[in-house]
Structures are given as structure tokens and as C-alpha cells.
Amino acid sequence: MNNMKHNTRPRRLGLATCLVCLLQIALYATAQAAQVHTSTRYSVVDDAGSRIALAGPAQRIISLAPHTTELLFAAGAGEQVVGVVSYSNYPERAQTIQNVGSYHQFDFEQIALLKPDLIVGWASGNPKPLLEKLRTMGFTLFLSEPKELDDIAYNIIKLGQLAGTQANAEKAAASYRQQLADIAQQNKSKKNVTVFYEIWHSPLMTLGGDHLFNKVLALCSASNVFADLDSLAPQIGVENVLQRNPDMILASGMDTSRPDWLDKWLEWPQLSAVKNNHLYFIPPDYLQRHSPRLAIGASQLCDHVNKVR
């Protein structure tokens, strides 16, 4: 009997050892899973196709374009933004944030002093050599370049993920999507209206077929008379506008004021838009900035288009 008791001791010791090993394995697996969850939670792919991964939510963010500033605030990350570029004027709080240059000329010294853990840039607007210099300085970059209307919503959600404000970001993205869906529903199957969008008067410039503006026009069942041009912002002549004879002329400008040069088209009364008094203006930030305010621009644009029908 004593021998039997003696023989059970090694078994118990071995069993205890196995249990300890299993517990260690379980703890290790849990730690690894937590690490993977954390890395996935703060990891997204930007519009340039690069994987952006942070150890935790970004606390010090720099925005290198006015539209990315708006996207960050829409994502609920406004309080984490420590640097912006010129013309980052919306929301009003953005105007009080430290300036780090312009979208095409950065103040690298100021950027370094701010010690950002995330920099949000503009893929086609910020000069590539300047973006590369930021990378060589060791900064993490997320590049924004919405090509579809829904890309704006995706940008908001991704920035919310990186900033740890995903709940706010998803709510803002859903609101933006709903606004566009309502506009599209209200204007579907209507007669097409041709539009000339004058973004500048001297030289005369418009937007070509690759600009997101064309997708906004489509929401209103309207089309760009210069959609066949490949350049993003082509320079054209008055004779080109006369030849294409748009139903409506829409002007941009520098701010919220209607530009005087819109009325210069009255010199060509043979134009359908002039003959029928369809000369309109929408503040440029509502149509040229790839931010949630594009929904405001779309609503105003459709209102004007519907006056033409």
C-alpha cells in the first residue's frame, strides 16, 4: 500500500507540471491575441495603398491639406490635431491650430517640434519629394486621395480607427452617405442638364473628367461639358465654351462671395445658359474639397440644376 502511495507522487508532480505548462501557453496565446487585436485595431490601408499601423491611437496629428483637416474633425479627432496648413479654415476651431506651412511648402522645423505620431497628407496635392522627406525623418504618413464619393466616408472611418475615435467616425460617415443617397434618390431619372464649371477666369479654367466633381454632377442627373478632357484642371478658351453651349454656367471663386467675373458671360447672349439666365455660384469649398461638406455642395448644385429643367 505504501508503495502504491509512493508511486502516485511522480504522477501528481507530472500532472502539476503539465497544468503549469498549459497555463503558460494559454497566457501566452492570450497575450499574443491581444497584441494582434491592438495592432489590427490601429492599422489601415491609405489611399496610396500603404499599410499604416500604430501601436495605439494617434495623439498628435498633423494635417497637410485643408480637406484632410476637415476629415479629421469629422472623424472626431479634432482634439488630437496639433498642426495644419494654410486655408484650413473649417471648422472654426481649425483656425486656432499651429500652422506648419502650406500644402505645397512645409515648415519641417515646426513639424519636428510638434512631434506628431501621425501625419495626414494629400497624395496628389502635396509634392512627393516633401512627403518622402517626412518619411526619412521617421514620421508615419497616411495619404488621402478620394476618387469616388464614398471614398470620403472611408477616409473618415480609417482616420477614426487610427485616432481611436471610430464610433464618432462611423456616425459621421453614415450621415454623409445618407445625405448623398437622399440627393441621388430625389434626382434620379431626370432630364440631363449640361454644365460648364468655371473655377477661374484668367486664364479660363475648368475641371476635367477625372475630378470628383463629375460624380457630384451625376447625383443631380447633370454632366460636365468638358468631361472628355483628361487634365484635372484644364485651361480652355471662350470659343470652347461657345462651341459646347452649356445649359448652365457655374462659377467657383476665392471665398463665399459671388465673383464679378461670372457676369462677363453676359457678353455672349447666344449662349443657352446666358439666354435663359442660368448663371450660378457655389462657394468652392463645397465642391472642390473632398470632405463631408461636399454633400452641402451637392444639394446646392442640384437645386440650381433643377431650375434649368
N, C-alpha and C positions, 0 to 999 in steps of 0.2 A: 504493500500500500504506500509506504514511504517512497519507494522507487517511482511509483506512478505519479505521486505529487511532485517529485523532483523532476520527472520528465516533462511535466507541463510548463515548467518555468521558462525554458527556452522558447516554447511556442508562444507563450504570452509576450515575452520580450520581442520576439519577431513580429507578432501582430501589432504591438505598440509602435514598433519602428515603421512598419508599413503605413499605419494610420498617420503618423507624423509626416511621412513622405507624401502621402496623398493630400494631406492638408497643405503642405508647402506647394505642391503642384497646383492645387485649387487656388491658393492665394496668388501664385504667380500668374495663372491664367486670368484671374480677375483683374490683376494689375495691368496685364497686357491688354485686356479688352477695354479697360478704362482709358488706357493710353491711346489705343486705336480710335475710340469714340471721341476723345478730345481732339486728336489730330484731324479726324474726319469732320468734326463739328466746325472747325475753323479753317476749312480747306475748300476752295472753289476753283473753277477754271474761268479765267477772264476772257474778254472778247478777242484777245490776240492768241488764244489757245494755250496760254501758260497756266500751269497749276500754281496757285497761291496758297501757301499753308502757313498758319500762325500757331504758336504754342498756346495762345489764349486770345481773348477778344482784344482787338486793337484799341489802345487807349489814347494814342497821339497820332492823329491822321492829318495829312496834308493833301489838299485838293489842287490839281494843276489846271483846272478848267472851270468856267462858270457853271456848265451843266453838271459836272461831277460834284460840285458843291451842293447843288440842288438835290442831286440823287442821294447824297449822304444825309442831308437833313430829312429828306423824305423817308429814308431808311431808319430814322430815329437816332442817327449817330451824330447829330449836330454838336452835342456837348463834347464829343471827342475830337472835333476838328480844331486843330491848333494853327493851321496856316492855309491861306487861299491866295489865288492870283487876282489880278485886276479884273474888274467887271463882275466879280462875284457879289452881286447886289441883291440876291434873293435866297432865302428870306432875309428880312432886315437885320437879323442877328449876325448874318454872314459879313456884313459891312464893318463889324467891330473886331473881326479876327485879324491876326497878324498877316500882313502882305508878304508874299515870298516871290514877287516879280510878276511877270505876265505869262500867258500860256505859251509864248514863244521865246521868252528870255527869263530864266530862273535866277534867283538870288541864292546861289549854292551855300554861301556862308550862313545866311539866315536859316536855310533849310537844315543845315547841320546843327545849328544852335538849338533848334526846336526838337531835335532827337525823335523824329517820327518812327513809329513801328509799322506804319503803312502809308504809302503814297499812292494816291489815285490819279492816274494820268489819262490823257486823251490820245488814243492810238494814232489818229490821222492828223490831229491838231498840234500836238507837242512835237518839236523837232526830235527826230530819232537819236542824233548824237547826244542831245541833252538828257534824254531818258537813259541812254546807255551809261552816261557819266554817273547818274544817280545809282545805277546798279553796281558800278565799280566802286562806289562809295559805301556799298554794303546795304543799301536800302531795299525794302520789299515793295514792288510795284504791282498794282492792279490796273490794267489798261481797259478803258471803256470805249466802245465804238458801236453803238446801236445801229443796226442796219434794217431792222424791222420794228414796227411799233411795239410789239410785245417784248422786244429786247430791253426796252426801258424798264418794264416790270421785272425782268430777270436781273437786270443790273441792281435794282433796288433790293431785291431779295438776297443777292450774293453779297452786297455790301453790308446788309444787315447780319448775314452769317459771320462775316469777318469782324464785325463790330460788336457781336453779341447782342444785337437788338432785333433778332429775327421776327419776333412776334409783331413788333411795330412795322417792320419792313413788309411782311406778308399782308398786313392790313392795308398799307398804302398801295401796294401793288394790286391788290384785289379791287380797291376803289378806282384806281386808274383804268384797269381793264374793263370794269363795269361802265365807266363813263364812255369809253370808246365803243363798247358793244351797243350801248343805247344810241349813240350817234349814228352808227352804221345801220341799225335797225330802222331808225327814223328816215334814213335817206336812201335805202336800197331800192333798186329798180326805177329810179327816177331818170329823167332825160339828162344825158351828158351835157355838161357845160365846159367850154374850153377857157382856160385861164392863162394869162401872162403874169408872172410874178416878177416884179421889178425890185431887186434887192439893192440896186444902186443906180444912180442916174448918169454919172460922169466919171469913168466910162459906163455905158449902159450894160448892166449885168443882170443875169437871171440865175435860176437853178436848173441843172440838167437832170437827166433821168435817174441818176444814181442816188440822188438826195432823198432822205426820208420824207421830205415834203410831198413827194408824189404819192406816198401811201396815205397821207392825210387827205389829199385831194380825192383819192379813191373812196374814202369813207363818205364823202359828200356826193359821190357819183359825178365827179368832175375830173378833168385831165389837164395836164400841163402841155401847152402848145410847143414847148421846147424839150419834151421828154426824150426826144430822139438824140439829143446831144449827150456825149459821153462825159464831158467835163463836169465836175461837181458844181462849179460856178462860172459858166462860160460868159465871155464878153460877146455881145451881139450889136447889131445896128438897128436904127429905127426902121429901115427898109425891111428887115427880117420880121419885125412885129407887124408892119403893114401887110406884108405878104401872108402871114398866118392869121391875121384878123381875129383875135380872140373875142369871145363873148364878154369877157370881164378882165379888167386890169386891177391887179392887187399890188399895192406898194408896201415896201418894208420901210426902213428909216433908221434913225440912230437911237430913238427912245420911244416914249409913249405918245409923242406928238405927230400928227399927220404931216408928212413932208410937203413943202410947197411944190416940189418938182413933180408931184403926181398930176397937178393941173396943167402941166406943159403938154400933156396928151390932147388937150382941147384944141391944139393947133392942127390936129388931124381928125376933123369931124367925120371923115369917111369910115373911120374905124367903128365897128359894131359896138364895142364897149363904150366909146365916146358918144356915139349917136343915141344910145339908149341910157346914157348916164349911169354906167356901171363901173365907176372908178372907186375902189375901196382901199382901206388901210387897216392893217392889224399890227400891233407892236411886234417887232422882230423876235423878242424873247419867247413869244408864244408859239412861234412856228420854226425858229431856227435853232433853239436849244433843245437838246434831246433829254428832256426832263418831264415829270408828270404834268407840268403846265402846258404841254403840247395838247392835252385834252381841252384846255380852255381855248387854245388857238383853233383847234378842230371845230369846236362848237361855233365860234365866231365866223370861221371860214364858211361853214355850211349855211349859216344864216345869210351871208352875203350871196352865196351861190343860189340859194333858193329865191332870192329877189330877182335873179336873172331869168328864172324859168317862167 
